[in-house]
Amino acid sequence: MNNNETKTDFLMARISQNENNQTVDINKWAFEKIKNTDEKINILELCCGTGKQTEYLVQKFPNATISCLDISIDAISAVKNKFHSHDSRMKFFNTGIDDFFKNNEEKFDIIFCSYGLYYSRDMDYVLAKINESLNNSGRLVVMGPYGENNKQLFDILLSLKVKLPDLVISSSSTFMREKVLGFSINNCNAIQIYTTQNNIIWENVESVMNYWKNSTFYNSSIEQEFQKIVEAQINSSGKFINEKKIMLIVATKNA
Ligand SMILES: C[S@@+](CC[C@H](N)C(=O)[O-])C[C@H]1O[C@@H](n2cnc3c(N)ncnc32)[C@H](O)[C@@H]1O
């Protein structure tokens, strides 16, 4: 098991925890915006996790071939189990994004990624490869966080003088705008950008602490102080709200 894979289990736990407390079903929200077709197209899903978005891809593109990729063997086993009845049109790759593109010669009509593209080791290389691997008029569809995502949790850390790691700031805040939108402007002739806010509402301290401990911005040295701030807020208002800012970019490659 490599480092990315270990972190993955925590990330998946965080996503599941959000699902139970969120105000917007972000997968439903996203797929209402992605035009479906029953043509025999070729789809690549990067960082598929346990298949939350694969479910929508399978339904909305009933005749498509879908290649699911994830660095985690557990994630790939989960999607294999979940979608075995569609085996004839599905392929599974247990590999990292960068390594996949080193060996890939296939072309795709849709390359989809939700909450994962920023894990690439070399983003510029991967974006160049995505451009090469998309058919003309193919779509790059990326969902991820942007802007003041996680503001309430980050504000506590800032008040405790914790410096957020650069990778946390870039993946949570600037990646969608700078990398994905930047790529789309240079290589695509139609770009649709959608945003929404998903409030994650926790009613007890333990849930907030669990979420934070599973995050990439956990810092054990300030755990007690962090907990005190959360406790004070829940005691005064009965809840703690963390705002997730979500961006969906659908970029159609120049024909
Ligand atoms: C936050 S989860 C998102 C899963 C799913 N797309 C979703 O939105 O629910 C990130 C996924 O990316 C995978 N991952 C992390 N680094 C990766 C890499 N370098 N290449 C491929 N997958 C990676 C993890 O294993 C994990 O399943």
The ligand as an SDF file (V2000), in Angstrom:
LIG
                    3D

 27 29  0  0  0  0  0  0  0  0999 V2000
  -11.5460   12.1300   -2.5580 C   0  0  0  0  0  0  0  0  0  0  0  0
  -11.6350   10.5870   -3.3470 S   0  0  0  0  0  0  0  0  0  0  0  0
  -12.8590   10.9020   -4.6180 C   0  0  0  0  0  0  0  0  0  0  0  0
  -13.5630    9.6790   -5.0590 C   0  0  0  0  0  0  0  0  0  0  0  0
  -14.7490    9.9210   -5.9850 C   0  0  0  0  0  0  0  0  0  0  0  0
  -14.3530   10.4260   -7.2770 N   0  0  0  0  0  0  0  0  0  0  0  0
  -15.7490   10.8640   -5.3380 C   0  0  0  0  0  0  0  0  0  0  0  0
  -15.7800   12.0580   -5.6750 O   0  0  0  0  0  0  0  0  0  0  0  0
  -16.5040   10.3820   -4.4870 O   0  0  0  0  0  0  0  0  0  0  0  0
  -10.1350   10.6080   -4.2580 C   0  0  0  0  0  0  0  0  0  0  0  0
   -9.8370    9.3230   -4.9930 C   0  0  0  0  0  0  0  0  0  0  0  0
   -8.6540    9.5240   -5.7560 O   0  0  0  0  0  0  0  0  0  0  0  0
   -7.8360    8.3780   -5.6500 C   0  0  0  0  0  0  0  0  0  0  0  0
   -6.4500    8.7970   -5.9100 N   0  0  0  0  0  0  0  0  0  0  0  0
   -5.6020    9.4880   -5.0980 C   0  0  0  0  0  0  0  0  0  0  0  0
   -4.4530    9.7200   -5.7300 N   0  0  0  0  0  0  0  0  0  0  0  0
   -4.5640    9.1750   -6.9680 C   0  0  0  0  0  0  0  0  0  0  0  0
   -3.7140    9.0910   -8.0970 C   0  0  0  0  0  0  0  0  0  0  0  0
   -2.4930    9.6410   -8.0860 N   0  0  0  0  0  0  0  0  0  0  0  0
   -4.1420    8.4350   -9.1870 N   0  0  0  0  0  0  0  0  0  0  0  0
   -5.3790    7.8680   -9.2240 C   0  0  0  0  0  0  0  0  0  0  0  0
   -6.2290    7.9050   -8.1860 N   0  0  0  0  0  0  0  0  0  0  0  0
   -5.8380    8.5730   -7.0810 C   0  0  0  0  0  0  0  0  0  0  0  0
   -8.0740    7.8950   -4.2500 C   0  0  0  0  0  0  0  0  0  0  0  0
   -7.7380    6.5440   -4.1200 O   0  0  0  0  0  0  0  0  0  0  0  0
   -9.5580    8.1600   -4.0670 C   0  0  0  0  0  0  0  0  0  0  0  0
  -10.3350    7.0570   -4.4300 O   0  0  0  0  0  0  0  0  0  0  0  0
  1  2  1  0
  2  3  1  0
  2 10  1  0
  3  4  1  0
  4  5  1  0
  5  6  1  0
  5  7  1  0
  7  8  2  0
  7  9  1  0
 10 11  1  0
 11 12  1  0
 11 26  1  0
 12 13  1  0
 13 14  1  0
 13 24  1  0
 14 15  1  0
 14 23  1  0
 15 16  2  0
 16 17  1  0
 17 18  1  0
 17 23  2  0
 18 19  1  0
 18 20  2  0
 20 21  1  0
 21 22  2  0
 22 23  1  0
 24 25  1  0
 24 26  1  0
 26 27  1  0
M  CHG  2   2   1   9  -1
M  END
$$$$
